[in-house]
Structures are given as structure tokens and as C-alpha cells.
Amino acid sequence: MRPTTGRTAALALATAATASLLGVASADATPGPPADPTATALDWGPCPGTGLDPRQECAAVKVPQDYRDPGGKRISLAVSRIPSERPRARRGTLLLIPGGPGSPGLDRPTTLGKRLPKPVRDAYDIVSFDPRGMGRSTHTGCDLDAADLSLLASRPWPAPGGDITTNIATGRRMADTCARNGGELLRTISTVNEARDIDSVRRALGERKLSAWGVSYGTYVGSVYAQLFPEHTDRWVLDSNDDPDPERVERGWLANYAVGVEDTFPDFAAWASGPDSPVRLARTPDGVRARVLDLAARLDAKPLPWPGANPPELNGNALRQSVLNALYSRDDFEGLARLIVDADAGKAPGEAPSEPPQDAMAVSLATICNDVEWPTSLPDYARDVAASRKSHPLTAGMPVNVTPCSFWHDKPRDKPVRITDQGPSNVLLVQNKRDVATPYSGALNLRRAYGDRARMVSVDAMGHGAAYVENDGSACADRKVTAFLLTGERPERDVLCRS
């Protein structure tokens, strides 16, 4: 890889040195002290769990609970790896950065690592981790009521007609419960601290630099790490990219669901109206859209029983959430279409959606609420919901509604990190043009923020996850990512791949 830098080499190197010493990116993003300088070497052993690659091994890294007090209480991060399959070809460590926020990573060397082509598995130790607060790492939880673990509660779906009174009560209750039960660890969970944790893992691995593959929320973690510790990044792949807007951060991501659903629903509508579709809902895409909106309105008025679901009914919002879930992957289109057919016939749906465990929900909430301050004006939320229901009826105002973060008891301890073009030009962004969770418009904002530090491989496809996708991926995108990981050479300019 050519050792180019954004803007001038001198400025980038000076910025990198300052960031390394202080753990900061720029004057408007001051996250505090650096990653733990005392992280010790890892003692690898068997991994817990079943169904894992027998070569996967696990260890623990002790890191400060609060990086402002590096000599204080320490917590444990669970780390896993599958060593290079051909040690003589090994060139370093490829870190798989978990998504979410609130997704575990310990099994990823097995589950995601197998998607990587063998030359990449030869070239790298494949490493991942459970983020602080969850999984096999020192974990926390809010001990939320069972009803509040439902996506119909944690995602702020308004009542039929748009009233947000219940959302206000739910948000306040969840925030109060987390404050009461989460403890000090919950207050330290943030993207900036996850980046510091990654650097502690790097030190424990004995690596001067890391390469990475981050997907979804992992792209934001990866971007924050690349801004705070640029001199420790090698080959940086970010797939399905979050908008890095430092004024909004996760507020913007939630709002982007309205955009993402509208971007991706036409793919489902085309599939469900095609003459060869196994479950044809209408003769035209417009007919599919009309059928879904009509069914949601009827379920608002008269829900169907849904045994095992939380709550145990298929109401209009449960249908809308089912639509959103299915737009992550074309593999889920047929299940959604069958649910719609059954509901139209008055038949109870089949398998109920799963819910996150307590620690995952706590980590997700804490990250979202600790990363950035959220507005507190309830009339403004009501106004925004009413406008969004008209402009984006498939999401019915949910993406701009009030959340527990408006009632969170703690202020962010670190400013959001502004991603800039200062640093090594070693970032490759990969992005589907139609992505329900990380829309293309937001990914382009990250591309612009990186400037010459990055290149983007766009794929003219629908789905969340663009590289190394099982069943329906892009060979073009896979080739570009593999070439970058093996040789360090990025495309000369941004690339568009056909699906």
C-alpha cells in the first residue's frame, strides 16, 4: 500500500502522534486519556460454547472500567481468535468489529470467519471480542420489564393515530430502570470507550497495527478508532456504513430507518408482484405497497392473536416492524409475504420474533444514549412524528419519536468524534445502494468525511452487508475487498459493482 496521507504528510503525522498520546482526534472531539498502556499478553485457551471451529481459542484482557482512572477498577474483555491457517503466510491480525450496538463478537471468527476466502484466512489471525458490558466480557444489565425487551417498546412505535403518550412513559420507565440497576459500568459504555478497548486488545495481542472488517455499527466503531489511533490501523474495511454526523450520531441512524425502508421496500414490492414469485401479493409493486399499508391500518384497529410474541398480538406496528426486519435481506422476503397472506386471511402468524437478552439491550441503550445528547422537548417529538407519518407511512413516525435517551440520567462523558480526512489513506468502504439500516445517503456522508483517506465500493444491490455475503453476494465487491486485504492496494477511484 502506498504510504499516502490526507492533506499533507506532515500534518497527518503530527495529528497521528497527538492522537496517539492523548487519545483525541481534534479540538472539537476530546475523548480523554488513551487506551490502557498496561494491557498484558493473552493466555489463550478453549472457548466456551458449542458448534465452534475447533481451532477457535479464547482469552481475557483486563482493561480500566474508566479510562480516566487507569489505575482504578478493571473489567474483563472476552477475546477470541482463529490463528492463521498458514503461519508462513501470516501478515497480521484482522479484527472483526461487532455491530449493534449490543451485538456479541466472541463467535465471529467461526461464524463470519468462514466467509473469508482462504488466502485471507492464511494471511491473518481472525480475532473478535464481546464488547464491554455483555456476553463473556464483564457484563451489566438494566433488568428491564419483559414487555420493554420487545422491539415494539424499545423501538418507539407511536400508537395508532400517532399519539406518543405511551412512548413517553416507556422511555422514562426504561431510563429510570437502567439508572437504578445498571451500575457504574453502564455509564462507561460508549463508542469512544469501545475504541479504547480495541486499542487495549491490540496491545495485548502484541500488534503494532491492526487490520479490521467492521460491519454496520462496527463501521462507526472502526471509524472512531481510525480517528483516535490512526497510526495503529493497517488495512481498514468498513461495510454497511453509518452516517458519522457528530451532531446527531445514533439519533441520525434511527431517523435513517425512514429513508432505509423507503429505499429498500421497492425491492420487496417488485419481488412480491412478480409473476414467478412463490407468494404473489399483487400484480404491481404499487399494489403490494397499498396492500401492506391497508393491512397495517386494519391491524391497528383489530389486532390478531400472536401466541409467543411480545406483546402476544399482531398489531399494525408489529407488521411494520416485521416489514423492517425483512428488508435486511432478500432471504426474508418469502417469510414476510406469507405473514401478510396469513394475516389478511385472519390466521395467526407462525414463529414469533426473538428478543435481545438483558445485557445486549442494556449495552445498546447505553451506547446510544451515552454517545450524544438527545433532545428533550416532547412537543417537538410529537410534531416530528406527525410529519414523518405523512412523508414516510411505512415507518409511521417511529424513526423520529422519543426514546429512553431523552430521559437518560447521565450526560455523555466524551464528545462525539468527528471523522476527518487527516490520517493514512488505508480505508475501504463497501456499501449496498439500498440498505434498510445504513442507507446509501448516510454512507456517502462517511465517504465525504474521509476524503482521500478512503475509497468506496458501491454495490447496486439491496441488503445489509455488501461483502462476503452468503447466497446472494457480489463477486465484484468480494474481489475488491480481498485484493485490498491481501495487497493493500485500493481502487484508484470509487467503484460501482453490479449485483
C-alpha positions as CSV (number, residue, x, y, z in Angstrom):
1,M,0.0,0.0,0.0
2,R,1.3,3.4,-0.8
3,P,2.0,5.5,2.3
4,T,-0.2,8.4,1.2
5,T,-2.0,10.6,3.7
6,G,-4.9,13.0,3.6
7,R,-3.9,16.7,3.1
8,T,-0.2,16.9,3.8
9,A,2.1,14.2,5.2
10,A,3.5,16.4,7.9
11,L,0.1,17.5,9.1
12,A,-1.3,13.9,9.2
13,L,1.8,12.6,11.0
14,A,1.6,15.3,13.6
15,T,-2.1,14.7,14.1
16,A,-1.5,11.0,14.4
17,A,1.2,11.5,17.0
18,T,-1.0,13.8,19.0
19,A,-4.0,11.4,18.8
20,S,-1.7,8.5,20.0
21,L,-0.5,10.4,23.0
22,L,-3.8,12.0,24.1
23,G,-6.4,9.7,22.6
24,V,-8.1,12.6,20.8
25,A,-8.9,13.3,17.2
26,S,-9.2,17.1,17.1
27,A,-10.1,20.1,19.2
28,D,-13.8,19.6,18.8
29,A,-13.7,15.9,19.8
30,T,-11.8,15.4,23.1
31,P,-12.5,11.9,24.4
32,G,-9.8,12.0,27.1
33,P,-7.0,9.6,28.0
34,P,-5.6,6.9,25.7
35,A,-6.2,3.2,25.7
36,D,-4.8,1.3,28.6
37,P,-0.9,1.2,28.4
38,T,-0.7,-1.7,30.9
39,A,-2.7,-4.3,28.9
40,T,-0.9,-7.7,29.4
41,A,-0.3,-10.6,27.0
42,L,-3.1,-13.0,26.4
43,D,-3.4,-16.5,27.8
44,W,-5.2,-18.5,25.1
45,G,-7.4,-21.5,26.0
46,P,-10.6,-23.3,24.9
47,C,-13.7,-21.2,24.1
48,P,-17.0,-21.8,25.8
49,G,-20.0,-22.8,23.7
50,T,-20.8,-25.4,21.1
51,G,-20.6,-25.5,17.3
52,L,-17.4,-23.5,17.2
53,D,-14.5,-24.1,14.9
54,P,-12.2,-26.4,16.9
55,R,-9.3,-24.0,16.2
56,Q,-11.0,-21.0,17.8
57,E,-9.5,-20.1,21.2
58,C,-10.3,-17.5,23.8
59,A,-8.7,-15.3,26.3
60,A,-9.4,-12.3,28.5
61,V,-8.0,-8.8,28.5
62,K,-8.2,-6.7,31.7
63,V,-8.9,-3.0,30.9
64,P,-9.8,0.0,33.0
65,Q,-13.5,0.4,33.7
66,D,-13.0,4.1,33.4
67,Y,-10.1,5.2,31.2
68,R,-9.9,8.5,33.2
69,D,-8.8,6.4,36.1
70,P,-6.4,3.8,34.5
71,G,-5.2,2.6,37.9
72,G,-8.8,2.0,39.2
73,K,-11.2,-0.8,38.8
74,R,-10.6,-3.1,35.9
75,I,-13.0,-5.2,33.9
76,S,-12.5,-8.2,31.6
77,L,-13.0,-8.3,27.8
78,A,-13.5,-11.7,26.3
79,V,-11.4,-12.1,23.1
80,S,-11.3,-14.9,20.6
81,R,-9.2,-15.9,17.6
82,I,-8.6,-18.4,14.9
83,P,-4.9,-18.3,14.1
84,S,-3.6,-18.0,10.5
85,E,-4.2,-21.2,8.6
86,R,-0.8,-20.9,7.1
87,P,1.6,-19.3,9.5
88,R,4.4,-18.7,7.0
89,A,1.9,-16.5,5.0
90,R,0.7,-14.6,8.1
91,R,0.9,-10.8,7.8
92,G,-1.0,-9.7,10.9
93,T,-4.4,-9.6,12.7
94,L,-7.8,-9.0,11.2
95,L,-10.2,-7.7,13.8
96,L,-13.9,-8.4,13.2
97,I,-15.6,-5.5,14.9
98,P,-19.1,-6.4,16.2
99,G,-22.2,-4.5,15.1
100,G,-25.2,-3.4,17.0
101,P,-24.6,-1.6,19.2
102,G,-25.2,-4.6,21.5
103,S,-24.1,-7.5,19.3
104,P,-21.6,-10.1,20.7
105,G,-18.5,-10.9,18.8
106,L,-16.9,-13.8,20.5
107,D,-18.1,-16.4,18.0
108,R,-17.4,-14.3,14.9
109,P,-14.0,-15.9,14.0
110,T,-16.1,-19.1,13.5
111,T,-19.3,-17.7,12.0
112,L,-18.1,-14.8,9.9
113,G,-14.5,-16.0,9.5
114,K,-15.6,-18.9,7.4
115,R,-17.0,-16.5,4.8
116,L,-13.5,-15.1,4.2
117,P,-11.6,-16.6,1.3
118,K,-8.8,-19.0,2.3
119,P,-5.9,-16.6,1.2
120,V,-7.3,-14.1,3.7
121,R,-7.5,-16.7,6.4
122,D,-4.0,-17.7,5.6
123,A,-2.8,-14.1,5.9
124,Y,-4.4,-13.1,9.2
125,D,-5.2,-14.3,12.6
126,I,-9.0,-13.7,12.7
127,V,-9.9,-12.0,16.0
128,S,-13.0,-10.7,17.7
129,F,-14.4,-9.8,21.1
130,D,-17.5,-9.3,23.2
131,P,-17.9,-5.6,23.9
132,R,-17.8,-4.4,27.5
133,G,-21.0,-5.0,29.4
134,M,-22.1,-8.1,27.6
135,G,-21.6,-11.7,26.7
136,R,-18.5,-13.3,28.2
137,S,-17.0,-9.9,29.0
138,T,-17.8,-8.2,32.3
139,H,-21.5,-7.6,31.8
140,T,-24.2,-5.5,33.0
141,G,-28.0,-5.2,32.5
142,C,-30.9,-2.9,33.3
143,D,-33.2,-5.7,34.5
144,L,-35.9,-4.3,32.2
145,D,-39.5,-5.5,32.4
146,A,-40.2,-8.3,29.9
147,A,-42.5,-6.0,28.0
148,D,-39.7,-3.5,27.5
149,L,-37.5,-6.0,25.7
150,S,-39.9,-6.1,22.8
151,L,-38.9,-4.2,19.7
152,L,-42.3,-2.6,19.8
153,A,-41.3,-0.9,23.0
154,S,-37.5,-0.3,22.6
155,R,-38.2,1.0,19.0
156,P,-40.6,3.9,19.7
157,W,-43.6,3.0,17.5
158,P,-46.4,5.5,18.1
159,A,-49.9,4.5,18.9
160,P,-52.5,4.2,16.1
161,G,-53.2,7.8,15.0
162,G,-49.7,9.0,16.1
163,D,-50.1,9.6,19.8
164,I,-46.8,9.3,21.7
165,T,-48.1,9.3,25.3
166,T,-47.2,5.6,25.8
167,N,-43.7,6.2,24.2
168,I,-43.0,8.9,26.7
169,A,-44.0,6.7,29.6
170,T,-42.0,3.8,28.3
171,G,-38.9,5.9,27.6
172,R,-39.0,7.4,31.1
173,R,-39.5,4.0,32.7
174,M,-36.6,2.3,30.8
175,A,-34.2,5.2,31.6
176,D,-35.1,5.1,35.3
177,T,-34.7,1.3,35.4
178,C,-31.3,1.5,33.7
179,A,-30.2,4.2,36.1
180,R,-31.3,2.1,39.1
181,N,-29.9,-1.2,38.0
182,G,-27.1,-0.7,35.5
183,G,-24.3,0.4,37.9
184,E,-21.2,2.4,37.1
185,L,-20.2,0.0,34.2
186,L,-23.3,1.0,32.2
187,R,-22.2,4.7,32.5
188,T,-18.9,3.9,30.8
189,I,-20.3,2.1,27.8
190,S,-19.8,4.2,24.6
191,T,-18.3,4.1,21.2
192,V,-15.2,6.0,22.3
193,N,-14.6,3.6,25.1
194,E,-15.0,0.6,22.7
195,A,-12.3,2.2,20.5
196,R,-10.1,2.5,23.6
197,D,-10.9,-1.2,24.4
198,I,-9.8,-2.2,20.9
199,D,-6.5,-0.5,21.4
200,S,-6.0,-2.3,24.7
201,V,-6.7,-5.6,22.8
202,R,-4.2,-4.6,20.2
203,R,-1.5,-4.0,22.9
204,A,-2.3,-7.4,24.5
205,L,-2.0,-9.1,21.1
206,G,1.4,-7.5,20.7
207,E,0.5,-5.9,17.4
208,R,1.8,-2.5,16.3
209,K,-1.1,-2.3,13.8
210,L,-4.5,-4.0,13.3
211,S,-6.4,-4.6,10.1
212,A,-10.2,-4.7,10.5
213,W,-13.5,-5.7,9.0
214,G,-16.3,-3.8,10.6
215,V,-20.0,-4.1,9.6
216,S,-22.9,-1.8,10.4
217,Y,-22.3,-0.2,13.8
218,G,-18.9,-1.7,13.6
219,T,-18.2,0.8,10.8
220,Y,-18.7,3.7,13.3
221,V,-16.5,2.0,15.9
222,G,-13.9,1.4,13.3
223,S,-14.1,5.0,12.1
224,V,-13.7,6.3,15.6
225,Y,-10.7,4.0,16.2
226,A,-9.1,5.1,12.9
227,Q,-9.6,8.8,14.0
228,L,-8.2,8.3,17.5
229,F,-5.4,5.8,16.8
230,P,-4.6,6.3,13.1
231,E,-1.0,5.1,13.4
232,H,-2.3,1.7,14.6
233,T,-4.5,1.0,11.6
234,D,-3.3,-1.2,8.7
235,R,-6.0,-2.3,6.2
236,W,-9.4,-1.0,7.3
237,V,-12.6,-2.4,5.7
238,L,-15.9,-0.8,6.7
239,D,-19.1,-2.5,5.3
240,S,-22.6,-1.0,5.5
241,N,-21.6,2.3,6.8
242,D,-23.2,4.6,9.4
243,D,-23.6,8.3,8.9
244,P,-20.8,9.8,11.2
245,D,-22.6,13.2,11.8
246,P,-21.1,14.2,15.1
247,E,-24.1,16.4,16.0
248,R,-26.6,13.5,15.8
249,V,-24.7,10.1,15.7
250,E,-27.3,7.5,16.7
251,R,-30.2,10.0,16.6
252,G,-29.4,10.2,12.9
253,W,-29.2,6.4,12.5
254,L,-32.7,6.0,14.0
255,A,-34.1,8.7,11.7
256,N,-32.5,7.0,8.8
257,Y,-34.8,4.0,9.1
258,A,-37.5,6.0,7.4
259,V,-35.1,6.5,4.5
260,G,-33.8,3.0,4.5
261,V,-37.3,1.4,4.4
262,E,-38.4,3.6,1.5
263,D,-35.1,2.8,-0.3
264,T,-35.5,-1.0,0.1
265,F,-39.2,-1.6,0.1
266,P,-39.4,-1.4,-3.8
267,D,-37.2,-4.5,-4.0
268,F,-39.7,-6.4,-1.9
269,A,-42.6,-4.9,-3.8
270,A,-41.1,-6.0,-7.1
271,W,-40.4,-9.5,-5.8
272,A,-43.9,-9.9,-4.4
273,S,-45.6,-8.7,-7.5
274,G,-43.5,-10.7,-10.0
275,P,-45.5,-13.4,-11.9
276,D,-42.9,-16.0,-10.8
277,S,-43.0,-15.0,-7.1
278,P,-43.8,-18.0,-4.8
279,V,-46.1,-15.7,-2.8
280,R,-47.5,-13.1,-5.1
281,L,-49.2,-10.3,-3.2
282,A,-50.4,-8.1,-6.0
283,R,-50.0,-7.6,-9.8
284,T,-47.9,-4.4,-9.4
285,P,-45.4,-3.0,-6.9
286,D,-47.8,-0.2,-6.1
287,G,-50.4,-2.8,-5.3
288,V,-48.0,-4.5,-2.9
289,R,-47.4,-1.2,-1.1
290,A,-51.1,-0.5,-0.9
291,R,-51.9,-4.0,0.5
292,V,-49.3,-3.6,3.2
293,L,-50.4,-0.2,4.3
294,D,-54.1,-1.3,4.3
295,L,-53.3,-4.4,6.3
296,A,-51.3,-2.3,8.9
297,A,-54.3,0.1,9.3
298,R,-56.7,-2.8,9.8
299,L,-54.4,-4.4,12.3
300,D,-54.2,-1.1,14.2
301,A,-57.9,-1.3,14.6
302,K,-58.2,-5.0,15.2
303,P,-55.0,-7.0,16.1
304,L,-54.7,-10.7,15.6
305,P,-53.6,-13.0,18.4
306,W,-49.9,-14.0,18.1
307,P,-49.1,-16.6,20.7
308,G,-45.5,-16.4,22.0
309,A,-44.9,-12.9,20.7
310,N,-44.2,-9.9,22.9
311,P,-46.9,-8.5,23.1
312,P,-48.9,-11.6,22.1
313,E,-50.6,-9.9,19.1
314,L,-50.0,-8.9,15.5
315,N,-51.0,-5.3,15.5
316,G,-50.2,-2.6,12.9
317,N,-46.8,-1.8,14.5
318,A,-45.9,-5.5,14.7
319,L,-46.5,-5.7,11.0
320,R,-44.5,-2.6,10.3
321,Q,-41.6,-3.9,12.4
322,S,-41.8,-7.3,10.5
323,V,-41.5,-5.4,7.2
324,L,-38.5,-3.5,8.5
325,N,-36.9,-6.7,9.7
326,A,-37.4,-8.5,6.4
327,L,-35.8,-5.7,4.4
328,Y,-32.4,-6.6,5.8
329,S,-32.1,-9.5,3.4
330,R,-33.9,-10.9,0.3
331,D,-33.8,-14.2,2.1
332,D,-36.6,-13.0,4.4
333,F,-39.0,-11.8,1.6
334,E,-40.9,-15.0,1.4
335,G,-41.5,-15.2,5.1
336,L,-42.8,-11.7,5.2
337,A,-45.1,-12.3,2.2
338,R,-46.6,-15.4,3.9
339,L,-47.2,-13.5,7.1
340,I,-49.1,-10.9,5.1
341,V,-51.2,-13.5,3.3
342,D,-52.0,-15.3,6.6
343,A,-52.9,-12.0,8.4
344,D,-55.1,-11.0,5.5
345,A,-57.0,-14.3,6.0
346,G,-57.3,-13.8,9.8
347,K,-54.8,-16.5,10.5
348,A,-52.4,-16.2,13.5
349,P,-48.8,-15.8,12.4
350,G,-46.2,-18.5,12.9
351,E,-42.9,-18.3,14.8
352,A,-42.7,-15.2,17.0
353,P,-39.6,-12.9,16.7
354,S,-36.9,-13.3,19.2
355,E,-35.9,-10.7,21.8
356,P,-32.5,-9.5,22.9
357,P,-31.1,-10.6,26.2
358,Q,-30.9,-8.2,29.0
359,D,-27.2,-7.4,28.7
360,A,-27.5,-6.8,24.9
361,M,-30.4,-4.4,25.4
362,A,-28.5,-2.6,28.2
363,V,-25.4,-2.2,26.1
364,S,-27.4,-1.0,23.1
365,L,-29.3,1.6,25.1
366,A,-26.2,2.8,27.0
367,T,-24.2,3.3,23.8
368,I,-27.0,5.1,22.0
369,C,-27.7,7.4,25.0
370,N,-24.1,7.9,26.1
371,D,-22.7,8.8,22.7
372,V,-24.6,12.0,22.2
373,E,-27.2,14.2,24.0
374,W,-30.8,13.8,22.8
375,P,-33.4,16.5,22.6
376,T,-35.9,16.6,25.5
377,S,-38.8,18.7,24.0
378,L,-41.8,16.4,24.0
379,P,-43.9,18.7,21.8
380,D,-41.1,18.7,19.2
381,Y,-41.2,14.9,19.1
382,A,-45.0,14.9,18.6
383,R,-44.6,17.4,15.8
384,D,-41.9,15.4,14.1
385,V,-43.8,12.1,14.4
386,A,-46.9,13.7,12.8
387,A,-44.8,15.0,9.8
388,S,-43.0,11.7,9.4
389,R,-46.2,9.7,9.4
390,K,-47.3,11.6,6.3
391,S,-44.0,11.6,4.5
392,H,-42.9,8.0,5.3
393,P,-46.0,6.0,6.1
394,L,-44.3,2.6,6.1
395,T,-42.5,3.6,9.3
396,A,-45.4,5.6,10.8
397,G,-43.2,8.1,12.7
398,M,-41.1,5.6,14.7
399,P,-37.7,6.8,13.5
400,V,-38.1,10.3,14.9
401,N,-40.0,9.5,18.0
402,V,-39.0,9.9,21.7
403,T,-36.7,7.3,23.1
404,P,-35.3,6.5,26.6
405,C,-32.3,8.7,25.8
406,S,-34.4,11.8,26.3
407,F,-34.8,10.8,29.9
408,W,-31.3,9.3,30.4
409,H,-29.8,10.1,33.8
410,D,-26.2,10.7,32.6
411,K,-24.7,13.1,30.2
412,P,-22.2,11.9,27.6
413,R,-18.7,11.8,29.1
414,D,-16.9,12.3,25.8
415,K,-17.7,14.5,22.8
416,P,-18.7,12.6,19.6
417,V,-15.6,12.1,17.4
418,R,-15.6,14.0,14.2
419,I,-14.3,11.8,11.3
420,T,-11.8,13.7,9.1
421,D,-9.5,13.3,6.1
422,Q,-6.4,13.5,8.3
423,G,-4.6,10.2,8.6
424,P,-3.4,7.4,6.5
425,S,-5.2,6.5,3.2
426,N,-5.9,3.0,4.2
427,V,-9.8,2.8,4.4
428,L,-12.0,0.8,2.0
429,L,-15.8,1.4,2.3
430,V,-18.2,-1.2,0.9
431,Q,-21.9,-0.3,0.6
432,N,-25.1,-1.6,-1.0
433,K,-27.0,1.2,-2.6
434,R,-30.3,0.0,-1.0
435,D,-29.8,-0.8,2.7
436,V,-32.5,-0.5,5.3
437,A,-30.3,0.0,8.3
438,T,-27.4,2.1,6.9
439,P,-28.8,3.9,3.9
440,Y,-26.6,4.9,1.0
441,S,-27.1,8.6,1.7
442,G,-25.6,8.2,5.1
443,A,-22.7,6.1,3.8
444,L,-21.9,8.8,1.3
445,N,-21.6,11.2,4.3
446,L,-18.9,9.0,5.8
447,R,-17.2,8.8,2.4
448,R,-17.1,12.6,2.2
449,A,-15.8,12.9,5.7
450,Y,-12.8,10.6,5.0
451,G,-11.8,12.4,1.8
452,D,-8.7,10.8,0.3
453,R,-8.3,8.5,3.2
454,A,-11.0,6.2,1.7
455,R,-12.3,4.7,-1.4
456,M,-15.8,3.3,-1.7
457,V,-17.0,0.2,-3.5
458,S,-20.8,0.6,-4.0
459,V,-22.9,-2.4,-5.0
460,D,-26.1,-1.9,-7.0
461,A,-28.0,-4.3,-4.7
462,M,-30.3,-4.4,-1.7
463,G,-29.4,-5.8,1.7
464,H,-27.5,-5.1,4.9
465,G,-23.9,-6.3,4.3
466,A,-22.2,-6.0,1.0
467,A,-19.0,-8.1,1.1
468,Y,-18.7,-11.8,1.7
469,V,-22.5,-12.2,1.8
470,E,-23.8,-15.8,1.8
471,N,-26.1,-16.9,-1.0
472,D,-26.6,-13.5,-2.8
473,G,-23.4,-11.5,-2.7
474,S,-21.4,-9.5,-5.1
475,A,-18.3,-11.2,-6.6
476,C,-17.1,-7.8,-7.7
477,A,-17.2,-6.4,-4.2
478,D,-15.6,-9.6,-2.8
479,R,-12.7,-9.3,-5.2
480,K,-12.1,-5.7,-4.3
481,V,-12.1,-6.4,-0.6
482,T,-9.9,-9.5,-0.9
483,A,-7.3,-7.7,-3.1
484,F,-7.2,-4.8,-0.5
485,L,-6.7,-7.2,2.4
486,L,-4.0,-9.2,0.6
487,T,-2.1,-6.5,-1.2
488,G,-3.1,-3.2,0.4
489,E,-3.9,-1.7,-3.0
490,R,-7.2,0.1,-3.1
491,P,-9.0,1.0,-6.3
492,E,-7.7,4.2,-7.9
493,R,-11.2,5.7,-7.7
494,D,-14.6,4.8,-6.2
495,V,-16.1,1.7,-7.9
496,L,-19.7,0.7,-8.7
497,C,-20.4,-3.1,-8.8
498,R,-23.4,-4.6,-10.3
499,S,-25.3,-7.0,-8.1
